Amino acid sequence: MATTSPPGMRAAVLHSVNVEFSEAGRGQPLLFLHPGHGNWGDRPFLDALAAEYRVIAPVAPWFGAAAGPPKFSSVQDLAYLYLDLIEHLKLDNVVLAGSSFGGWIAAEMAVKSCQRLAALALFAPVGIKTGGRSVRDVVDAFGVPDKEWQERAFADPSFRFELKALDDTELFIRVRAKEALARYAWTPYMHNPKLQGRLHRIGRPTLVVGGGKDGILRSGYPRDFADAVPGARYEEIAGTGHFPHIEQPAQTAGLVHSFVQEAAQAAQRAPIRERA
Amino acid sequence: MTMRVYHFSEQPYPEVWTQPSLRITIPNSLCRPEEAHKLYHRYIDEWKLADELGFDIMVNEHHSTATCLTASANLILAILARETKKARMLVLGVPLCNRTDPVRIAEEMSMIDVISGGRLEMGFVKGVPYEIGPANSNPTRMMERLWEAHDLIIQAMTTHDGPFNFEGEFFHHRTVNIWPRPMQQPHPPVWITTASAGNAREIGGRGIVMGSFMGGFGETKKLHQAYAEGWQKAGRGSEVPVDRFGYLAMCAVADTETEARRRADLIADYLRTNGQVADPFNKPPTYFPTEAMIRSIRSPNPKAFRTLLTPKGKPVELSTATLEEFIECGVVFAGTPDQVYDQITNFTDSIGGLGHLLLMQQGGHLNAEDTRDSLTLFGTKVLPRLKARTDSKLLFAA
């Protein structure tokens, strides 16, 4: 079983909001935004990336043990917070990556400003609504039993677990994450109706990775997302569920790295005009 | 000041209570509208009988469920405003966190107050956990929404000089100006329910009537004490008039103890069916404290919902309790008229006095004939004695 991020997190206070984040590796900065279940299971992926990048992985307010800002209630709050974090850490040429709910936050950041971004890598992102109004694009995380949710989320049964089997710390984080997710994504459920119409503002190379056995997203949804971002590339990892970065950390990290390298080479050949 | 006694029914639809989930997911193909039609009229007639017998009446609402046909408390109350003559009419309550328009609630309640001639008791509730799903209401920040909605309703009812502006965090109205205004001035009495000491203190600070449900001897007294702390801290005095407290229990009366217990046992299915909710709608995130959610995940009995202690210290889990245990806890009053009188006065005296006794006297499979007999026995042989009581406490001393 994968584990949560280790202790020894760094923290920054951004306009009186406390943000905790882990940091590993050196090189081009890569900001990774965790999915709706928190940072559970992300360590092997982050370690794989840390061989090439300075990997910064914040834990969104309310997802940890501490109370977050009382008025934080929307993905917009998180998007602005992380743009502030990038500025605070004086990061530039950032690879912005996110899984599922974290992919949504990343997209919301990029439509606001790509100034400090180099590229985006979104793993089974949510955040837009492409199915009909009676079609569930994203399985109701608050409406299915945890067992069913895990069966849908993880193609490889070895990643599934009984909640009862978690130790107290892990279970606490798990329960807190669901509480936090409700705060940010209850309604409209897992999307911002305005986001799709703004995705044209993402002026950076974007990779969307889908899991071939993802039972959380409607089949075709990740590709819809890629189609909505100008010039985005869609890749699918056949054997994984909703979290390619957890089930296939090395392969997913490899995809990200080669995409970023290709994008950098392409940028050298033909610099992006609007780039700061 | 004498104790008021209310007749309450959830208007159950019991013929399908064998289903594994009675809420949220139970398809309405299982509802026969002809049967629902008969039941509505039957339950309304029982409230009318209660009114004639000198009871007050109480209604509530639930959604997507066979346990309660009252999908709108205010709708049934509007009918009863016309169908009854004397009873105080308590809605406990309107689920403030799950309704999107407090101004509309203020309008509905003012209408009911005016139609009934000023008989409305205006109860607001957070709503039980499995109401979150049907309402699609965000379970986070519910109490903040509840208080903002409450404040807007009271402002709407007490502003008489034309439209006012309200731009809160959750609710926005630029021209609030309700017609009619309520008959009771400045507004109908406000009730709020709770099961937590923290909320009880806040309610006490505001001096609002507090309703609590089936907490038995120990839990109820603790809530009243917490209320008194808030009351005192707000400078309202050292003692709380007992008309600030309402308590809900189940009750059945009959000529014989055996028959009364048979009836009460049917009503008690109301509590026993409490766990029949599709997972995970019974535990939406943040509705319960994080620590309580973790305890529930680790619990060997995840369907358990509330454990009470009898006065002798014996733990009783309400979802599986026997009738005898319900009676021991003060959650059910059942027996002959004399026995029920003794059980009730023993309970209310031991918790330090009570102004409003809310009694579920119809529940589950209890049929019309037995319900009417039970109501009539209580109304003629218990209610007059409770009303005539002169030795009951009027002030609660913490």
Chai-1 contact restraints between the chains, C-beta under 6 A:
chainA,res_idxA,chainB,res_idxB,connection_type,confidence,min_distance_angstrom,max_distance_angstrom,comment,restraint_id
A,P145,B,D279,contact,1.0,0.0,6.0,A-B,restraint_1
A,P145,B,P280,contact,1.0,0.0,6.0,A-B,restraint_2
A,L163,B,I297,contact,1.0,0.0,6.0,A-B,restraint_3
A,L171,B,I294,contact,1.0,0.0,6.0,A-B,restraint_4
A,V175,B,T290,contact,1.0,0.0,6.0,A-B,restraint_5
A,V175,B,M293,contact,1.0,0.0,6.0,A-B,restraint_6
A,V175,B,I294,contact,1.0,0.0,6.0,A-B,restraint_7
A,R176,B,T290,contact,1.0,0.0,6.0,A-B,restraint_8
A,K178,B,P285,contact,1.0,0.0,6.0,A-B,restraint_9
A,E179,B,P285,contact,1.0,0.0,6.0,A-B,restraint_10
A,E179,B,T286,contact,1.0,0.0,6.0,A-B,restraint_11
A,A182,B,P139,contact,1.0,0.0,6.0,A-B,restraint_12
A,A182,B,T140,contact,1.0,0.0,6.0,A-B,restraint_13
A,A182,B,P285,contact,1.0,0.0,6.0,A-B,restraint_14
A,R183,B,T140,contact,1.0,0.0,6.0,A-B,restraint_15
A,W186,B,N138,contact,1.0,0.0,6.0,A-B,restraint_16
A,T187,B,N136,contact,1.0,0.0,6.0,A-B,restraint_17
